[in-house]
C-alpha cells in the first residue's frame, strides 16, 4: 500500500500529505504532559519571550550551512 502511494505523481502525493495533515490538525490531540513537563515548557517559553532574541530565520540557517531554499 505505501509503495503504491510512493508511485503517485508528486502533485497527488502533496495533496495526500495536506489532507492527512489537515485531518491530524483537526483532531488537535497532543501528547499527555505531566505537570513537570508543563512547567518546563512554560519556563522555556517565558525565557524565550523575555530574551528578545528571535534567533535566525530559515534562510540564515541554510546560508550558514551552505544551502539555499
C-alpha positions as CSV (number, residue, x, y, z in Angstrom):
1,X,0.0,0.0,0.0
2,X,2.7,2.5,0.9
3,X,4.7,1.6,-2.1
4,X,1.7,2.3,-4.3
5,X,1.4,5.7,-2.7
6,X,5.0,6.4,-3.4
7,X,4.4,5.9,-7.1
8,X,1.7,8.6,-7.3
9,X,2.7,11.8,-9.1
10,X,4.1,14.5,-6.9
11,X,1.0,16.7,-7.0
12,X,-1.1,13.8,-5.8
13,X,1.3,12.9,-3.0
14,X,1.4,16.5,-1.9
15,X,-2.4,16.7,-1.9
16,X,-2.5,13.4,0.2
17,X,0.0,14.8,2.7
18,X,-2.0,18.0,3.0
19,X,-5.2,16.0,3.6
20,X,-3.6,13.8,6.2
21,X,-2.0,16.9,7.9
22,X,-5.3,18.7,8.0
23,X,-7.1,15.7,9.5
24,X,-4.4,15.4,12.2
25,X,-4.6,19.1,13.0
26,X,-8.4,19.0,13.1
27,X,-8.2,16.4,15.9
28,X,-5.9,18.7,17.9
29,X,-4.8,15.8,20.0
30,X,-1.4,16.2,21.6
31,X,0.6,14.0,23.9
32,X,-0.3,13.8,27.6
33,X,2.0,16.0,29.6
34,X,2.9,15.7,33.2
35,X,2.8,18.7,35.4
36,X,6.6,18.8,35.4
37,X,6.6,18.8,31.6
38,X,4.1,21.7,31.5
39,X,6.2,23.7,34.0
40,X,9.4,23.1,31.9
41,X,7.6,24.2,28.7
42,X,6.2,27.3,30.4
43,X,9.6,28.2,31.8
44,X,11.3,27.8,28.4
45,X,8.6,29.8,26.7
46,X,8.9,32.6,29.3
47,X,12.7,32.6,28.9
48,X,12.3,32.7,25.1
49,X,9.8,35.6,25.2
50,X,11.8,37.6,27.7
51,X,15.1,37.1,25.8
52,X,14.1,39.3,22.9
53,X,16.3,37.4,20.5
54,X,14.1,35.8,17.8
55,X,17.0,33.7,16.5
56,X,17.7,33.0,12.9
57,X,15.2,32.6,10.1
58,X,15.4,29.5,7.8
59,X,17.3,31.4,5.1
60,X,20.0,32.5,7.5
61,X,20.4,28.9,8.9
62,X,20.5,27.4,5.5
63,X,23.0,30.0,4.3
64,X,25.2,29.3,7.3
65,X,25.1,25.6,6.3
66,X,25.9,26.4,2.7
67,X,22.4,25.6,1.4
68,X,19.7,27.7,-0.1
69,X,15.9,27.5,-0.1
